[in-house]
Amino acid sequence: MGLDVYLVRGPHVDGCSGDHVSIDSTRHPEHFFKIGYFRSSYNDGGINAVLRQYGLPDLYEMCGVDKNDDAPAMDWPRVLADATAAIMAFDAAADLMEDRVWRKFLTPAWYRQALEIVKETAEWVLSQPDPGAFHTHWSLE
């Protein structure tokens, strides 16, 4: 179990109304994150836990979301700017990550790619004819 974030196209009624968007990333098509789907496990390998460990913004902060809101309105230009800043901060913290014991495929490159897909999601939404038609649904952590 963990935090799941879904991109939804359609009315912002209860957070789940509309069609879920989940598209392979053009940059990292084999990645678990998708354009429209992010996940953070509850354990210490989850992206939120890893980002917090290094003092970096987690998914909630990057997306400007209150942890108690499961269907927040998204400010997509802000998400794009904050994801871009998070990638730069991640790169700056890379030296600190050298001593960490990483699990199988969960390496610094995997986490950086996940951040790139968050950015790519914001870019994708902003490229749509009506970005306001999209909202997100967040499982509560």
C-alpha positions in Angstrom: 0.0 0.0 0.0 1.0 3.6 -0.4 0.1 6.9 -1.9 -1.4 6.7 -5.3 -2.0 9.8 -7.4 -4.2 9.6 -10.5 -4.8 12.2 -13.2 -8.4 12.5 -14.1 -10.1 14.1 -17.1 -13.6 15.2 -16.4 -15.7 16.9 -13.8 -14.2 17.7 -10.4 -17.0 16.3 -8.4 -15.7 13.7 -5.9 -12.2 13.3 -7.1 -12.9 10.1 -9.0 -15.4 11.3 -11.6 -14.1 11.3 -15.1 -11.6 9.2 -17.0 -8.2 8.3 -15.5 -5.2 9.2 -17.6 -2.2 6.8 -17.6 0.2 7.2 -20.5 3.7 5.8 -20.8 6.3 8.5 -20.4 7.9 9.6 -23.7 11.2 9.9 -21.8 11.1 6.8 -19.6 8.4 4.5 -21.1 9.4 1.5 -18.9 9.1 3.4 -15.6 6.5 2.6 -13.1 5.4 6.3 -12.9 3.2 7.3 -15.9 2.0 10.5 -17.3 -1.0 10.7 -15.0 0.0 8.1 -12.3 2.5 8.5 -9.4 3.0 6.3 -6.4 4.9 6.5 -3.2 5.2 3.4 -1.0 4.8 3.8 2.8 8.2 2.3 3.4 11.5 4.0 3.4 12.0 3.3 -0.3 8.9 5.4 -1.3 9.7 8.5 -3.3 8.2 10.8 -0.6 10.3 9.2 2.1 13.5 9.3 0.0 12.9 13.0 -1.0 12.2 14.0 2.6 15.3 12.2 3.9 17.4 14.5 1.8 15.4 17.7 2.6 13.8 17.8 -0.9 10.2 18.6 -1.7 7.9 15.5 -1.9 5.0 14.9 -4.2 2.6 16.8 -1.9 4.9 19.9 -1.9 5.7 19.7 -5.6 2.0 19.6 -6.4 0.9 22.2 -3.8 -1.4 19.6 -2.2 -2.7 19.4 1.4 -2.2 15.9 2.7 -5.9 15.8 3.8 -7.3 16.7 0.4 -8.0 13.7 -1.8 -9.2 15.7 -4.8 -7.2 19.0 -4.9 -7.5 21.5 -7.7 -4.1 21.6 -9.4 -2.1 24.7 -10.4 -0.4 23.1 -13.3 2.1 25.9 -14.1 3.1 25.7 -10.4 3.5 22.0 -10.6 5.7 22.4 -13.7 7.9 25.0 -12.0 8.1 23.0 -8.7 8.9 19.7 -10.4 11.7 21.5 -12.4 13.1 22.9 -9.2 12.8 19.5 -7.5 14.9 17.9 -10.3 17.6 20.6 -9.9 17.6 20.1 -6.1 17.7 16.3 -6.5 20.8 16.7 -8.7 22.4 19.0 -6.2 21.8 16.4 -3.4 23.2 13.5 -5.4 26.5 13.5 -3.5 24.6 13.0 -0.3 23.0 9.9 -1.7 26.2 8.0 -2.4 26.3 6.3 1.1 22.7 5.1 1.0 22.0 1.4 0.4 19.7 1.2 -2.6 17.2 -1.5 -3.3 17.3 -3.5 -6.5 16.0 -1.0 -9.2 15.3 1.9 -6.8 18.5 3.9 -7.5 19.0 7.6 -7.7 18.4 7.4 -11.4 15.0 5.8 -10.9 13.9 8.6 -8.5 15.2 11.3 -10.8 13.2 9.7 -13.7 10.1 9.7 -11.5 10.6 13.4 -10.9 11.0 13.9 -14.7 7.7 12.1 -15.2 5.9 14.4 -12.7 7.3 17.3 -14.8 6.2 15.6 -18.0 2.7 15.1 -16.6 2.4 18.9 -16.0 3.7 19.6 -19.4 1.3 17.2 -21.0 -1.7 18.7 -19.1 -0.6 22.2 -20.1 -0.4 21.2 -23.7 -4.0 20.1 -23.8 -6.7 22.3 -25.2 -8.4 22.7 -21.8 -5.9 22.1 -19.0 -8.7 23.0 -16.5 -10.5 19.8 -17.5 -8.0 17.8 -15.5 -7.8 17.2 -11.8 -6.1 14.6 -9.6 -7.3 12.0 -7.1 -4.9 11.3 -4.2 -5.3 8.3 -1.9 -4.7 9.6 1.6 -1.3 8.7 3.0 
